Amino acid sequence: MKKLIVLVIALLAFINIQAQQKKWTLQECVAHALENNISVKQSELDLQFAEIARRDALGNFIPSLNINSNLANSSGLTINPTTNQFETTRFTSFSGNATTALTLFDGLRNIREMQRAKLSEMSSRYSLEKMKDDIALFVANSYLQVLFNKQSLQVLLAQNEVTRGQLDRTRELVDAGVLPRGDFLEIEATNADEQQRIVIAENNIEISLISLAQTLLIKDYANFDIVDYDYDVYGEDILLNSPADIINRAREERYEIRIAEENKKIAEKDVQLARGAYYPTVNAFFNYNTRYADNDPFRRDFVTQLYDNDGTSYGLQLNIPVLNGFAARNQVKRNQINVLRAEYQLEQAELDLESNVYQAYVEARGALKAYEAAQAAQRAQELAFDYASQRFDVGMTNAFDFSQSKLRYENAQTEVVRTKYDYIFKLKVIELYFGIPVTDLKF
């Protein structure tokens, strides 16, 4: 028994350690967000409402059927339901009837309602897909921010290791009388400054991890972490397309345009629905009824009475609108105004998309140039720092100039990391505009 308890405790401890060691990939973060994000869930609920509305519209084509019954105990002067004569007596009665009705014509409103419901459902689907794209892009940006902070910390740690090596070397040269004590103090101040920046960088990592965890609705902030590796730059070929090509593709693929188009169709369908109120409506109906009373003078049993006392009615009902205070006409005009509004919104969506795509294209090209310039600057600063290190080691330059050269090199390294991830993110934005599904984005 003791062995079993020890085994269970060890297993639970192993599971806990594994949970703490879990590191999330970008793909896992995106998948988790799409499954758990509240905004996505709300869009899914909107889609469910639209699906229910479509079933409601379908139900309008099905005949209605209502069954009701009544069981009563009467006394005094009442009408005998079997003889239809007033009687002063006490009796128990039962009645029942069933009615079915079907709309034969209502100005085609049932058909229009079905068409509108399908359009609304499609619009909700597009809205859901757009929300998923937005969430995925937001998660990717947050994820890349964590990576940038992590790699910035690595740059600082690597540079501080160099500084601490130079600190020991400078102490030896000062003790040997080769360098003045001021050089040692300068390197020591640089080390203290770098230690402070390392603390800030570690704090930035924690803050960005918490922000990402909140987006994913993960509450265990202390143990949340991501896979820490250097992402390559993929998808640069997308920039070989002209802005016009990307804009044209975006107009075909982006959900913003599809949503605006569906909303315009819905507004036009609402006009048709409102005009249906101008036309007569024709309904067909059929009714069956029967009754029973225990004071039947013919002493018939329950089943016989139900059979003998039954009746049916059926027919058509015509309703012709003549005057309704201009309600139908005004509703048509209101819906026509909504059509114009939807047309303007579609036009605005197209203009916004064109502007956003062009801006994203320019930003991506600019991010590429910035990344290339940062790489060139890093190479130059690396050579300058190597040269400054050699001169400092032989006492041909002072500690201040050496520290400045080292700081410029460190800043150049950080800038390469920053511009790289900025470039990666902007490429993903262009790929989404080009119609590449978010699940197919390559990092």
C-alpha positions as CSV (number, residue, x, y, z in Angstrom):
1,M,0.0,0.0,0.0
2,K,2.8,2.4,0.9
3,K,4.5,1.7,-2.4
4,L,1.3,2.5,-4.2
5,I,1.0,5.8,-2.4
6,V,4.6,6.7,-3.1
7,L,4.0,5.8,-6.8
8,V,0.9,8.0,-7.0
9,I,2.7,10.9,-5.3
10,A,5.7,10.5,-7.7
11,L,3.3,10.4,-10.7
12,L,1.5,13.6,-9.6
13,A,4.8,15.3,-9.0
14,F,6.0,14.3,-12.5
15,I,2.7,15.6,-14.0
16,N,3.1,18.9,-12.2
17,I,6.7,19.3,-13.3
18,Q,5.7,18.5,-16.9
19,A,3.0,21.2,-16.7
20,Q,5.4,23.7,-15.3
21,Q,7.9,22.8,-18.1
22,K,5.3,23.3,-20.8
23,K,6.4,25.8,-23.4
24,W,4.0,27.1,-26.0
25,T,4.7,27.3,-29.7
26,L,3.2,30.1,-31.8
27,Q,0.9,27.6,-33.5
28,E,-0.4,26.3,-30.1
29,C,-1.0,29.8,-28.9
30,V,-3.0,30.7,-32.0
31,A,-5.0,27.4,-31.9
32,H,-5.7,28.0,-28.1
33,A,-6.8,31.5,-28.7
34,L,-9.2,30.6,-31.5
35,E,-10.8,28.0,-29.3
36,N,-11.0,30.0,-26.1
37,N,-11.0,33.7,-26.9
38,I,-14.1,35.4,-25.6
39,S,-14.5,37.6,-28.7
40,V,-14.3,34.5,-30.9
41,K,-16.9,32.7,-28.7
42,Q,-19.2,35.7,-29.0
43,S,-18.9,35.6,-32.8
44,E,-19.7,31.9,-32.7
45,L,-22.9,32.7,-30.7
46,D,-23.9,35.3,-33.3
47,L,-23.5,32.6,-35.9
48,Q,-25.7,30.3,-33.9
49,F,-28.4,33.0,-33.7
50,A,-28.2,33.4,-37.5
51,E,-28.6,29.6,-37.9
52,I,-31.7,29.6,-35.7
53,A,-33.2,32.6,-37.6
54,R,-32.7,30.5,-40.8
55,R,-34.6,27.6,-39.2
56,D,-37.3,30.1,-38.2
57,A,-37.7,31.2,-41.8
58,L,-37.9,27.6,-42.9
59,G,-40.6,27.0,-40.4
60,N,-42.8,29.6,-42.1
61,F,-43.3,27.2,-45.0
62,I,-44.6,24.4,-42.7
63,P,-48.3,24.3,-41.7
64,S,-49.1,25.2,-38.1
65,L,-50.9,22.7,-36.0
66,N,-52.5,23.5,-32.6
67,I,-54.5,21.1,-30.4
68,N,-56.4,22.1,-27.3
69,S,-58.9,20.5,-25.0
70,N,-61.1,21.6,-22.1
71,L,-62.5,19.6,-19.2
72,A,-65.0,21.4,-17.0
73,N,-67.5,20.7,-14.2
74,S,-70.6,22.9,-14.4
75,S,-73.7,23.5,-12.2
76,G,-76.7,25.7,-12.4
77,L,-78.2,27.1,-15.5
78,T,-75.7,26.3,-18.3
79,I,-75.8,25.1,-21.9
80,N,-75.7,21.4,-22.4
81,P,-72.9,21.0,-25.0
82,T,-74.6,18.0,-26.6
83,T,-78.1,19.5,-26.9
84,N,-77.2,23.2,-27.0
85,Q,-80.1,23.8,-24.6
86,F,-80.1,25.7,-21.3
87,E,-80.4,23.3,-18.4
88,T,-80.2,23.7,-14.6
89,T,-78.1,20.7,-13.6
90,R,-74.7,19.6,-12.7
91,F,-72.5,17.8,-15.3
92,T,-69.0,17.2,-16.5
93,S,-68.1,18.1,-20.0
94,F,-65.1,17.7,-22.3
95,S,-64.3,19.4,-25.6
96,G,-61.3,19.3,-27.9
97,N,-60.3,20.7,-31.3
98,A,-57.4,20.7,-33.6
99,T,-56.6,23.5,-36.1
100,T,-54.1,23.6,-38.9
101,A,-53.3,26.6,-41.1
102,L,-51.0,27.4,-43.9
103,T,-50.0,30.6,-45.5
104,L,-50.5,30.3,-49.3
105,F,-49.5,33.8,-50.3
106,D,-48.1,36.8,-48.3
107,G,-46.5,39.0,-50.8
108,L,-43.5,36.5,-51.1
109,R,-42.4,37.6,-47.6
110,N,-41.8,34.0,-46.5
111,I,-39.5,33.5,-49.4
112,R,-37.8,36.8,-48.8
113,E,-37.4,35.9,-45.1
114,M,-35.6,32.7,-46.0
115,Q,-33.3,34.5,-48.4
116,R,-32.5,37.2,-45.8
117,A,-31.8,34.6,-43.2
118,K,-29.3,32.8,-45.5
119,L,-27.6,36.2,-46.2
120,S,-27.5,37.0,-42.5
121,E,-26.0,33.6,-41.7
122,M,-23.3,34.1,-44.4
123,S,-22.5,37.5,-42.9
124,S,-22.1,36.0,-39.5
125,R,-19.8,33.4,-40.9
126,Y,-17.6,36.0,-42.5
127,S,-17.6,38.0,-39.2
128,L,-16.5,35.0,-37.3
129,E,-13.7,34.3,-39.8
130,K,-12.6,37.9,-39.7
131,M,-12.5,37.8,-35.9
132,K,-10.3,34.7,-36.0
133,D,-7.9,36.4,-38.4
134,D,-7.8,39.5,-36.1
135,I,-7.2,37.3,-33.0
136,A,-4.6,35.2,-34.7
137,L,-2.7,38.3,-35.9
138,F,-2.9,39.9,-32.4
139,V,-1.6,36.7,-30.8
140,A,1.3,36.5,-33.3
141,N,2.2,40.1,-32.6
142,S,2.2,39.4,-28.8
143,Y,4.2,36.2,-29.3
144,L,6.8,38.0,-31.4
145,Q,7.0,40.7,-28.8
146,V,7.9,38.1,-26.2
147,L,10.6,36.7,-28.5
148,F,12.0,40.2,-29.1
149,N,12.2,40.8,-25.4
150,K,13.9,37.4,-24.8
151,Q,16.4,37.9,-27.5
152,S,17.1,41.5,-26.3
153,L,17.9,40.0,-22.9
154,Q,20.3,37.5,-24.5
155,V,22.1,40.4,-26.2
156,L,22.4,42.2,-22.9
157,L,23.7,39.1,-21.1
158,A,26.2,38.4,-23.8
159,Q,27.5,42.0,-23.7
160,N,27.6,42.0,-20.0
161,E,29.7,38.9,-20.1
162,V,32.2,40.8,-22.2
163,T,32.0,43.7,-19.8
164,R,32.8,41.5,-16.8
165,G,35.7,40.0,-18.7
166,Q,37.0,43.5,-19.5
167,L,36.4,44.5,-15.8
168,D,38.8,41.7,-14.7
169,R,41.3,42.6,-17.4
170,T,41.2,46.3,-16.6
171,R,41.7,45.6,-12.9
172,E,44.9,43.7,-13.7
173,L,46.1,46.5,-16.0
174,V,45.3,49.1,-13.3
175,D,47.1,47.0,-10.6
176,A,50.1,46.7,-13.0
177,G,50.1,50.5,-13.5
178,V,49.4,50.3,-17.2
179,L,45.9,52.0,-17.0
180,P,44.7,54.7,-14.7
181,R,42.1,53.8,-12.0
182,G,39.5,56.0,-13.8
183,D,39.4,53.3,-16.6
184,F,38.5,50.7,-14.1
185,L,35.8,52.9,-12.6
186,E,34.3,53.6,-16.1
187,I,34.1,49.8,-16.9
188,E,32.6,49.2,-13.4
189,A,29.9,51.9,-14.1
190,T,29.2,50.3,-17.4
191,N,28.7,46.9,-15.7
192,A,26.3,48.4,-13.2
193,D,24.3,50.1,-15.9
194,E,24.1,46.8,-17.9
195,Q,23.0,45.0,-14.8
196,Q,20.1,47.5,-14.4
197,R,19.1,47.1,-18.0
198,I,19.1,43.3,-17.6
199,V,16.7,43.6,-14.7
200,I,14.5,45.9,-16.9
201,A,14.7,43.4,-19.8
202,E,13.7,40.5,-17.5
203,N,10.7,42.5,-16.3
204,N,9.7,43.3,-19.9
205,I,9.7,39.6,-20.6
206,E,7.4,38.9,-17.7
207,I,5.0,41.7,-18.7
208,S,4.8,40.5,-22.3
209,L,4.3,36.9,-21.2
210,I,1.4,38.0,-18.9
211,S,-0.1,40.0,-21.7
212,L,0.0,37.0,-24.0
213,A,-1.3,34.7,-21.3
214,Q,-4.3,37.0,-20.7
215,T,-5.0,37.0,-24.4
216,L,-5.1,33.2,-24.3
217,L,-7.2,33.2,-21.1
218,I,-4.4,31.3,-19.2
219,K,-4.4,32.2,-15.5
220,D,-1.2,30.4,-14.5
221,Y,1.1,33.3,-15.3
222,A,3.9,32.0,-13.1
223,N,4.4,28.9,-15.2
224,F,3.4,30.2,-18.6
225,D,6.3,30.4,-21.2
226,I,6.9,30.1,-24.9
227,V,9.3,28.1,-27.0
228,D,12.4,30.3,-27.2
229,Y,14.0,30.0,-30.6
230,D,14.9,32.3,-33.4
231,Y,12.3,32.5,-36.1
232,D,13.4,32.8,-39.7
233,V,12.0,35.3,-42.2
234,Y,9.4,33.5,-44.5
235,G,7.1,34.8,-47.1
236,E,9.3,37.6,-48.6
237,D,8.2,36.6,-52.1
238,I,4.8,38.2,-51.3
239,L,6.5,41.6,-51.8
240,L,7.2,40.8,-55.4
241,N,3.5,41.5,-56.1
242,S,2.6,45.1,-56.8
243,P,0.3,46.9,-54.3
244,A,-2.4,46.9,-57.0
245,D,-2.2,43.1,-57.2
246,I,-2.4,42.7,-53.4
247,I,-5.4,45.2,-53.3
248,N,-7.3,43.3,-56.0
249,R,-6.7,40.0,-54.2
250,A,-7.7,41.5,-50.9
251,R,-11.0,42.7,-52.4
252,E,-11.8,39.1,-53.4
253,E,-10.5,37.4,-50.2
254,R,-10.9,39.7,-47.3
255,Y,-13.9,39.3,-45.0
256,E,-14.3,43.1,-44.5
257,I,-15.5,43.4,-48.1
258,R,-17.6,40.2,-48.0
259,I,-19.3,41.4,-44.8
260,A,-20.1,44.8,-46.3
261,E,-21.4,43.1,-49.5
262,E,-23.7,40.7,-47.5
263,N,-25.0,43.6,-45.4
264,K,-25.9,45.5,-48.6
265,K,-27.8,42.4,-49.9
266,I,-29.6,42.1,-46.5
267,A,-30.7,45.8,-46.8
268,E,-32.0,45.2,-50.3
269,K,-33.8,42.1,-49.1
270,D,-35.4,44.2,-46.3
271,V,-36.8,46.5,-49.0
272,Q,-38.4,43.6,-50.7
273,L,-39.8,42.3,-47.4
274,A,-41.3,45.7,-46.6
275,R,-43.0,45.9,-50.1
276,G,-44.6,42.6,-49.4
277,A,-46.9,44.4,-47.0
278,Y,-48.6,46.1,-50.0
279,Y,-50.0,42.7,-51.2
280,P,-53.0,40.7,-49.9
281,T,-52.3,37.6,-47.8
282,V,-54.1,34.3,-48.3
283,N,-54.3,31.6,-45.6
284,A,-55.9,28.2,-45.7
285,F,-57.2,26.6,-42.5
286,F,-58.8,23.4,-41.3
287,N,-60.5,22.8,-37.9
288,Y,-61.8,19.6,-36.3
289,N,-63.7,19.7,-33.0
290,T,-65.7,17.4,-30.8
291,R,-67.3,17.3,-27.3
292,Y,-68.7,15.1,-24.5
293,A,-71.0,15.6,-21.5
294,D,-72.0,13.1,-18.9
295,N,-75.6,14.3,-18.8
296,D,-76.2,13.4,-22.4
297,P,-79.9,12.6,-22.7
298,F,-79.2,9.7,-25.1
299,R,-76.9,8.1,-22.6
300,R,-74.1,7.6,-25.1
301,D,-70.6,6.5,-23.9
302,F,-67.6,8.7,-24.1
303,V,-66.2,7.4,-27.4
304,T,-69.6,7.4,-29.1
305,Q,-70.2,11.0,-28.1
306,L,-66.8,12.1,-29.4
307,Y,-67.7,10.4,-32.7
308,D,-71.3,11.7,-33.0
309,N,-70.6,15.3,-31.8
310,D,-67.6,16.1,-33.9
311,G,-67.4,18.7,-36.6
312,T,-65.1,20.2,-39.2
313,S,-64.5,23.5,-40.8
314,Y,-62.1,24.6,-43.5
315,G,-61.7,27.4,-45.9
316,L,-59.5,30.3,-47.1
317,Q,-58.9,33.6,-45.4
318,L,-58.1,36.7,-47.4
319,N,-56.7,39.9,-45.9
320,I,-56.3,43.0,-48.1
321,P,-54.3,45.9,-46.7
322,V,-56.2,49.2,-47.4
323,L,-55.0,51.8,-45.0
324,N,-52.5,51.3,-42.2
325,G,-51.4,54.9,-41.4
326,F,-48.7,54.8,-44.1
327,A,-46.8,52.2,-41.9
328,A,-46.0,49.9,-44.9
329,R,-44.9,52.8,-47.2
330,N,-42.8,54.4,-44.5
331,Q,-41.1,51.1,-43.7
332,V,-40.2,50.7,-47.4
333,K,-38.6,54.2,-47.3
334,R,-36.7,53.5,-44.2
335,N,-35.3,50.3,-45.7
336,Q,-34.4,52.1,-48.9
337,I,-32.4,54.6,-46.8
338,N,-30.7,51.6,-45.1
339,V,-29.7,50.3,-48.6
340,L,-28.0,53.6,-49.3
341,R,-26.3,53.4,-46.0
342,A,-25.1,49.9,-46.7
343,E,-23.8,51.0,-50.1
344,Y,-21.8,53.8,-48.5
345,Q,-20.4,51.4,-45.9
346,L,-19.4,49.0,-48.7
347,E,-17.7,51.9,-50.5
348,Q,-16.0,52.9,-47.3
349,A,-14.9,49.4,-46.6
350,E,-13.3,49.2,-50.1
351,L,-11.5,52.5,-49.6
352,D,-10.3,51.5,-46.1
353,L,-9.1,48.2,-47.4
354,E,-7.2,49.8,-50.3
355,S,-5.6,52.3,-47.9
356,N,-4.8,49.7,-45.3
357,V,-3.2,47.3,-47.9
358,Y,-1.2,50.1,-49.4
359,Q,0.0,51.3,-46.0
360,A,0.8,47.7,-45.0
361,Y,2.8,47.2,-48.2
362,V,4.8,50.4,-47.7
363,E,5.4,49.5,-44.1
364,A,6.6,46.0,-45.0
365,R,9.0,47.4,-47.6
366,G,10.2,49.9,-45.1
367,A,10.6,47.2,-42.4
368,L,12.7,45.2,-44.9
369,K,15.0,48.2,-45.6
370,A,15.2,48.9,-41.9
371,Y,16.2,45.3,-41.2
372,E,18.8,45.3,-43.9
373,A,20.2,48.6,-42.6
374,A,20.3,47.2,-39.1
375,Q,22.2,44.2,-40.2
376,A,24.7,46.4,-42.1
377,A,25.1,48.6,-39.0
378,Q,25.6,45.6,-36.8
379,R,28.4,44.4,-39.0
380,A,30.1,47.8,-39.0
381,Q,29.7,48.2,-35.2
382,E,31.1,44.8,-34.6
383,L,34.2,45.6,-36.6
384,A,34.5,48.9,-34.7
385,F,34.0,47.2,-31.4
386,D,36.7,44.6,-32.2
387,Y,39.1,47.3,-33.1
388,A,38.2,49.3,-29.9
389,S,38.7,46.2,-27.8
390,Q,42.2,45.6,-29.3
391,R,43.2,49.2,-28.7
392,F,41.9,49.1,-25.2
393,D,43.7,45.9,-24.4
394,V,47.0,47.5,-25.2
395,G,46.1,50.8,-23.5
396,M,45.8,52.9,-26.7
397,T,42.2,54.0,-25.9
398,N,40.5,54.9,-22.7
399,A,37.6,53.1,-21.0
400,F,35.0,55.7,-21.9
401,D,35.7,55.4,-25.6
402,F,35.7,51.6,-25.3
403,S,32.4,51.7,-23.4
404,Q,30.8,53.9,-26.0
405,S,31.9,51.6,-28.8
406,K,30.5,48.6,-26.9
407,L,27.2,50.4,-26.3
408,R,26.8,51.2,-30.0
409,Y,27.5,47.6,-30.9
410,E,24.9,46.4,-28.3
411,N,22.3,48.8,-29.6
412,A,23.0,47.6,-33.2
413,Q,22.4,44.0,-32.1
414,T,19.2,45.0,-30.4
415,E,18.1,46.9,-33.4
416,V,18.6,43.9,-35.6
417,V,16.4,41.8,-33.4
418,R,13.7,44.5,-33.3
419,T,13.6,45.2,-37.0
420,K,13.6,41.5,-37.8
421,Y,10.5,40.7,-35.8
422,D,8.8,43.9,-37.0
423,Y,9.5,42.8,-40.6
424,I,8.2,39.2,-39.9
425,F,4.9,40.6,-38.5
426,K,4.4,43.0,-41.3
427,L,4.9,40.2,-43.8
428,K,2.2,38.2,-42.1
429,V,-0.2,41.2,-42.4
430,I,0.5,41.3,-46.2
431,E,0.0,37.6,-46.5
432,L,-3.4,37.8,-44.8
433,Y,-4.5,40.6,-47.1
434,F,-3.4,38.4,-50.0
435,G,-5.8,35.8,-48.9
436,I,-3.5,33.2,-47.2
437,P,-5.5,31.5,-44.4
438,V,-4.2,32.2,-41.0
439,T,-3.6,28.5,-40.4
440,D,-1.2,28.5,-43.4
441,L,0.9,31.4,-42.3
442,K,4.5,30.2,-42.0
443,F,6.8,31.5,-39.3
